[in-house]
Each structure stands twice: as structure tokens, then as C-alpha cells.
């Protein structure tokens, strides 16, 4: 069992920045993949960024150049640095983990409860 807890959400003006954190507890192996997802009002959950077991990162086109995903293995913490936020970025943001390789959202077995990001 892996437990994930997001933090760092809040309200920010357009053009501002936030850093989201996701603290992982329980068994965290050396081959863990992580992802950030978001769900806006009336929308489906969509992938934002991911980092695979080798540390390779992937970002959605909508956030590329503005968001950066990273992890600190020593702290078992995942981060999402969000810069130049837009109104379309407003959503509940979720972190997810999978003990292995990933190819899609369905591959993530563990999910946090989400943190709200509001852009005004």
C-alpha cells in the first residue's frame, strides 16, 4: 500500500506560480513512476505531467514550458512547479504513483485525494 498526500494548492492570479507537493508513504521502490493529473469543473481528468522510473519526464502540450515535474527520492516527495498560470489551469490536481513502468493513466495504481488550484 502506498499513500499519497498532495499539498501546496491555493489561489493565485493569472501569471503567478505555485509549487505542488505530493508526499508518499508506505513502500516506495526504486522503480516507481509518478504523475500529476487535474480535473476542472465539468471536465474529465487529464494528464499533466509524468516522470518514469528512469527520471524521464513527460508534459502535456498545454503546460509544456510552464510546468516542471520533479521528485526527491530521499524525501519520497513529488513536485509540480507551476509557472505562468492561466485560468484554464484551475482544477483539482492529483498525484499518482505506479510501481513500475507507465503507458497511460490507467497504469497508475495509487492516487492522492487532490489539492485545489484556483486562478483568478
N, C-alpha and C positions, 0 to 999 in steps of 0.2 A: 504494500500500500504506500502510495506517495500522496502527500497533502501539499497543495499549492495555495498560497495566500497572496493576493495582489494588494498593492498599496501605491500611493502617490497620485491617485486621481484627484480631480478638483475642477475648479472653474478658472478659465484663462481667456484673455482677449485674443482675438484673431491676430496671428503673427507671433504670439507668445510661445513659450516652451514648457514642457512638463517632462519629468522622468518617472516612469512607472517601474515598480519593482515587483518581483514575484519570488517569494521565499519558499523554498522547497524543503520538506522534511520527510523523514522516512528513508527508505532505501533509494539512494541515488547512485547508479552505476557509472562506470566510465564511458559507456556508450549510450548516453541519453541525448535525445533530441528535444528541443523546446520550440514553442511557437506562441505568437501573440495573435489573437483574434479580436474582432469587435462586432458589435451588433447595435446599430442605430435604431431609433424608433420606427416601427413598421417595416424593418428591413431584415433580411436573413443575415446570419452570422457569416462574416467573411474573414479570410486570412489576411493578416497584415504583414507579418514577418516571421521567419523561422531560422533556426540555427541547428545544423545537423551534428552528428556525432564527431565529425572532423573539424567542426568550427566554421564550416562554410555557411554563409548567411544568404537568405533569400528575402526579398522585399516585394510587396505588391507595387505595381506601377503607380498607383495612386499616392504612395507615400515615399517612393524612391527619391533619394536626395534630401529628404526631410527627417525621416525616422531612421534610427540605428538600433539594431538588436545586438545585445552582448550578454555575456554571462561571466560570473565569477565562481568558478568551481570550488574554491576554498570556502566561500560563504554559502554555497548552494543557492545562489540567487541569480535570477534572470532579470535583465533590464530592457526597457524600451525608452530610448531618448527620443522625444518628440519635439521637433523644432518647426517654426513657421506654421503653427496650427491654423487650420481652416475650419469654417463652420461645418463642413462635410466630415470632419474628423470626430465630431461629437458622437459619443457612443459609450456603451459599457464595454470595457476592454477585459479580455480574459487571457490568462496564460494557460498553457497546456504542456504536457510532457509525455514522452513515449520512450520506453526503454529499448531503443533500437533505431533502425532507420525509419524514415518517413517518406511518403509519397503524396499524401493528401491529408486533409483534415480528419478523415475517418481513422487514420492511423494513430491518433493521439488518444491514449487510454486514460490519462489523468487531467483533470480540469480544475481551475480555481473557480471561485464564486463571482469574480468580476469586480471591477472598480470603475466608477463613473467619471467620464471626462466630458465637461461642458465647455463649449467655445462660444463666446459672445462677441 
